[in-house]
Structure formats: structure tokens, C-alpha cells
Amino acid sequence: MFTGIVAAVGRIDSVTPLGAADAGVRLHIAAGGLDLSDVIIGDSIAIQGACMTVIAMAPDSFDVEVSRESLDKTVGLESTGRVNLEKALRLADRLGGHLVSGHVDGLGEVVHFAPVGESHELRIRAPRELARYLAYKGSVVVNGVSLTVNRVNDEADGCVFSINLIPHTVEVTTLQELKPGARVNLEIDLIARYVERMLSTAQAPA
């Protein structure tokens, strides 16, 4: 589990294919300011919001292997570049964002990203299968960052939701690099999943 509070911005320094074209890749990641002193092989680290398992490490870097399935359902893990990093949550840690599984539910598309006063407004189009989970003042994870939804406009093929980004969030995450047309990893709120399941079960015929 994670919180969606990015601990550091690292960098994918190399992407090595694991075999055939339909196989996954091995990533070597420079950890940036992420403290790896308490990380061991087998631990989980979220990379751009996707939970990955550490398979090798050095004092300031680590390696993970990403399956073809994960590559097909995420963005930001297929090439070198900067990435948001967060170590797995410990039971005694402060929950600064919200409960995050590190499992990407789908991809969104940035339709607007621009300064508004001292902040930035980010608008993202979500696909229909995720739109029903997005609600005003609800939580969503974008590229591993826990954010609050400010507005939702439904469309025929999904919805466009709006987020206000404070300067600190823009400064310390890779969200500062977003542009209209960019795709982003989305994870919807865990609570929304269970609410939908309970409601659908309650309404099902006995």
C-alpha cells in the first residue's frame, strides 16, 4: 500500500528488454533523493503510480522488472526519463494522502494544464469505465500523486475532471512536465470500488 505522497523524483536510466518483443523490460532507476537505507530486495516501490518489486539495488539506485502486461496498461515505464517514486507504506507511517494500491486502473489524457494565479489547473479526460468512480472532492491518483477532484464534467465516452495543483506539488513531482495530449496513469479511490461492489450485490436478485 502507498499514500500517493511522492517521496522523490528519480530517473529511469536504462531500459533493457528481457527477451522477445512481447516480453517485459528491466529498468535501472536512479533513486534521486529517495532514502533506500531501509529497502531490501523484494520490497515494493511505486514508480509513476505503478507498484513494482525491487530485484537489485545499490546505495542510490535500484532495478525492477516490468511485465509486458504492465507496460501495455501504463505510461512512463517504457523509456528513460524522470519518474515519481514512493516506498511502500509502513503501518506506523502517517497517511498524508489516501490509501493507494499502486495498481493502475487505466489511462487518462491531459486536455488542459495551465497556471491559475499561484496554482495550476489540470484537466484530464478519463475513460468511461473509470468515470463513475470520480466524484467532486473525491480522491484520485495521477502518475502516483494523490490529488483531490475539484470538478467532474460527464461526457458520452467518459468524463473530464479538474484538479487544482498547489505550487509545491508541481515543484516536487513530474506533473510539472505534463502537456495537453499527454497520457497519465490513473488509480481510482479504493473506497469507491467497495461501494460499487456492495451496491451491485445488494441490488442483485436473491
Secondary structure as UniProt FT lines:
FT   STRAND          8..17
FT   TURN            21..22
FT   STRAND          25..30
FT   TURN            32..33
FT   TURN            37..38
FT   TURN            41..42
FT   STRAND          44..47
FT   TURN            48..49
FT   STRAND          50..58
FT   TURN            59..60
FT   STRAND          61..66
FT   HELIX           68..73
FT   STRAND          81..87
FT   TURN            91..92
FT   STRAND          106..116
FT   TURN            117..118
FT   STRAND          119..127
FT   HELIX           128..131
FT   TURN            132..133
FT   TURN            136..137
FT   STRAND          139..142
FT   TURN            143..144
FT   STRAND          145..155
FT   TURN            156..157
FT   STRAND          158..165
FT   HELIX           167..172
FT   HELIX           174..177
FT   TURN            180..181
FT   STRAND          183..188
FT   HELIX           190..203
//
